[in-house]
Amino acid sequence: MLAAFKGKACGLFAASPGGLGGIRVLPQLRTLMMNIGVRVVPTQFGLAKAHEAFDDEGALTDERARTMVEAVVQETLAVAGL
């Protein structure tokens, strides 16, 4: 079953209502994903105060957050060869 993950590309994100944005879970998640053969990109992002981070349309309101999300997405696509 885990063979389906081998060689796949992955970007890591976390979000939480707290001030750290869930970043404490990302090292453990990175280790888990790498142990099952997933290629995890180095860049990651944690969104702090996620409950306040979006407008009524669902878009991130903070430019820096949008830039970081885009960076992780682009890096993941590059690793995936897309």
C-alpha positions in Angstrom: 0.0 0.0 0.0 2.8 2.5 0.8 4.4 1.9 -2.5 1.8 4.3 -4.0 3.7 7.1 -2.2 7.2 6.3 -3.3 8.8 9.0 -5.4 5.9 11.4 -5.1 6.6 15.1 -4.4 5.2 16.8 -1.3 5.2 20.3 0.1 4.4 20.8 3.8 2.0 23.3 5.2 0.4 23.7 8.6 -2.1 26.1 10.0 -3.4 26.8 13.5 -5.1 29.4 15.5 -1.9 29.8 17.6 1.1 32.1 17.1 3.3 29.3 15.7 1.0 28.2 12.9 1.5 24.5 13.5 5.2 24.5 12.7 6.1 22.1 15.5 4.4 19.2 13.7 6.2 19.8 10.4 9.5 18.1 11.3 7.6 14.9 12.4 5.5 15.0 9.3 8.6 15.5 7.1 10.3 12.4 8.7 7.2 10.3 8.2 6.8 11.3 4.6 10.5 10.7 3.8 10.3 7.3 5.5 7.6 6.2 3.1 9.6 7.4 0.1 8.0 10.8 -0.5 10.3 13.5 -1.9 9.6 16.4 0.5 10.7 19.9 -0.7 12.9 21.9 1.8 10.6 24.9 1.9 7.6 24.7 4.3 5.1 27.1 5.7 3.1 27.4 8.9 0.1 29.8 9.0 -0.3 31.4 12.4 -3.7 32.7 13.5 -5.3 30.9 10.6 -8.8 31.7 11.8 -8.1 35.4 11.1 -6.0 34.9 7.9 -8.7 34.7 5.2 -11.2 37.1 3.8 -14.8 36.4 3.1 -13.9 34.9 -0.3 -11.4 32.5 1.3 -8.3 34.2 0.1 -5.3 34.8 2.3 -5.2 38.5 3.4 -1.5 38.6 4.2 0.8 39.2 1.2 3.7 37.5 2.9 1.6 34.4 3.6 0.5 34.2 -0.1 4.1 34.6 -1.2 5.2 31.7 1.0 2.4 29.4 0.0 3.2 30.1 -3.7 6.9 29.4 -3.0 6.1 26.0 -1.5 3.7 25.2 -4.3 6.1 26.2 -7.1 9.0 24.2 -5.4 6.7 21.1 -5.1 5.7 21.4 -8.8 9.3 21.6 -9.8 10.3 18.6 -7.8 7.4 16.7 -9.3 8.5 17.7 -12.8 5.4 19.6 -13.6 
